[in-house]
Amino acid sequence: MRQHKRTIRTLSHCFYDLKYHMVWTPKYRGKVLDSDKVKGELRRIFESICKWKHWEIIEFNIQADHIHLCLLATPRDSVSYIMLLLKGKSSAWLKKKIKRTHGLYERQSLWARGYFVPTMGIDEFIIRRYVSHQHHHNEVEQPSLFEKLTA
């Protein structure tokens, strides 16, 4: 696993570092993602979507019955929109690309409706300490929100 360097990114009116750990499963938790062909096609479609939307894949892992995707996104796109694109496009693409869909569902979406998405980044302790010390904003001992990033 490679170390991902923290980079504060910018848009015209904001600075951001939005990293998400996305986890989702096929319908009925079916173990249908185990072939190399399916994994290769999924990797290809996710990389294509991310390039198109200016997102960056940090880590990616496909198990037989679920997917983990760590992603750096932009503030323009909500988590629900990101999941809509990733799940919707990949389900349609796999059905089209792999004729006999290796046990994939013929008439319905490949993916279960739900997903799990925690954020990644500066931990809660650092943020809470920074917020609690805001009344010392002119004093030297105020902790920096970014001190851990430069250490």
C-alpha positions in Angstrom: 0.0 0.0 0.0 1.5 3.3 -1.0 1.5 6.4 1.2 -0.9 9.0 -0.2 0.5 12.5 0.3 -1.9 15.0 1.7 -2.5 17.8 -0.8 -4.8 20.6 -0.2 -6.5 21.2 -3.6 -8.2 24.4 -4.8 -11.1 25.5 -6.9 -11.9 29.1 -7.6 -13.5 29.8 -4.2 -12.5 27.0 -1.9 -9.7 24.8 -0.6 -10.5 21.1 -0.1 -9.2 17.7 0.8 -12.2 15.3 0.4 -11.3 11.7 0.8 -13.9 9.0 1.1 -13.6 5.3 1.9 -16.5 3.8 -0.1 -17.8 0.2 0.4 -20.6 -1.5 -1.4 -21.8 -5.0 -2.3 -23.5 -6.9 -5.1 -27.2 -7.6 -4.6 -27.8 -10.3 -2.0 -24.1 -10.2 -1.2 -23.5 -12.5 -4.1 -19.9 -13.7 -4.6 -19.9 -12.6 -8.3 -16.8 -10.4 -8.4 -14.2 -13.1 -8.1 -13.1 -13.5 -11.7 -10.1 -11.6 -13.1 -12.1 -10.5 -16.1 -14.8 -8.9 -13.9 -12.1 -7.3 -11.6 -10.3 -5.9 -14.7 -13.4 -4.5 -16.2 -14.5 -2.9 -12.9 -11.0 -1.3 -12.5 -11.2 0.0 -16.0 -14.6 1.6 -15.7 -13.8 3.1 -12.2 -10.6 4.6 -13.6 -12.4 6.0 -16.6 -15.2 7.6 -14.5 -12.7 9.1 -12.0 -10.6 10.6 -14.8 -13.8 12.1 -16.4 -15.0 13.6 -13.1 -11.5 14.7 -11.9 -11.5 12.3 -8.9 -8.5 10.4 -7.9 -8.4 6.7 -6.8 -6.2 6.4 -3.7 -6.7 2.7 -3.0 -8.9 0.1 -4.6 -9.8 -3.5 -3.7 -12.3 -5.9 -5.0 -13.4 -9.0 -3.0 -15.7 -11.7 -4.3 -18.7 -10.0 -2.5 -17.8 -6.4 -1.9 -15.7 -3.4 -3.1 -13.5 -1.0 -1.2 -12.6 2.3 -3.0 -10.7 5.1 -1.4 -11.3 8.2 -3.5 -10.3 11.9 -3.5 -13.3 13.8 -4.8 -14.2 17.4 -5.5 -16.6 19.5 -3.5 -18.8 19.8 -6.6 -20.0 16.2 -6.3 -22.0 14.8 -3.4 -21.3 11.3 -2.0 -24.7 10.1 -3.3 -23.8 11.4 -6.8 -20.4 9.7 -6.7 -22.0 6.4 -5.7 -24.8 6.8 -8.3 -22.2 7.2 -11.1 -19.8 4.4 -9.9 -22.6 1.9 -9.2 -24.8 2.8 -12.2 -22.2 3.0 -14.9 -20.3 -0.1 -13.7 -23.4 -2.3 -13.5 -24.5 -1.3 -17.1 -20.9 -1.6 -18.4 -20.3 -5.1 -17.0 -23.6 -6.4 -18.4 -22.7 -5.0 -21.8 -19.1 -6.0 -21.8 -19.3 -9.5 -20.3 -22.0 -11.3 -22.3 -22.4 -14.2 -19.9 -22.2 -12.1 -16.9 -20.5 -14.7 -14.6 -23.6 -15.0 -12.5 -24.4 -11.3 -12.6 -28.0 -10.3 -12.6 -29.5 -10.1 -16.0 -32.5 -7.7 -15.5 -31.6 -5.8 -12.4 -28.8 -3.7 -11.1 -25.7 -5.6 -10.1 -25.4 -3.6 -6.9 -27.3 -3.6 -3.6 -29.1 -0.3 -2.9 -27.0 0.7 0.1 -23.4 1.6 0.7 -21.1 2.7 3.5 -18.9 5.9 3.2 -16.8 7.3 6.0 -14.5 10.2 5.4 -10.7 9.9 5.5 -8.3 12.7 6.6 -7.5 14.7 9.6 -8.6 12.8 12.6 -11.4 14.0 15.0 -9.0 14.8 17.9 -7.1 17.3 15.8 -10.2 19.0 14.5 -11.8 19.2 18.0 -8.7 20.6 19.5 -8.4 23.2 16.8 -12.0 24.3 17.2 -11.9 24.4 21.0 -8.8 26.7 20.9 -10.3 29.3 18.5 -10.8 31.8 21.3 -7.0 32.0 21.4 -6.8 32.9 17.7 -4.2 35.7 18.3 -2.1 33.7 20.8 1.0 31.8 19.9 -0.1 28.5 21.5 -3.1 28.0 19.3 -2.7 24.6 17.6 -2.6 24.5 13.9 -5.1 22.4 12.1 -2.3 21.4 9.7 0.6 20.9 12.1 0.3 17.1 11.8 0.5 17.4 8.0 3.8 19.2 8.0 5.4 17.1 10.7 
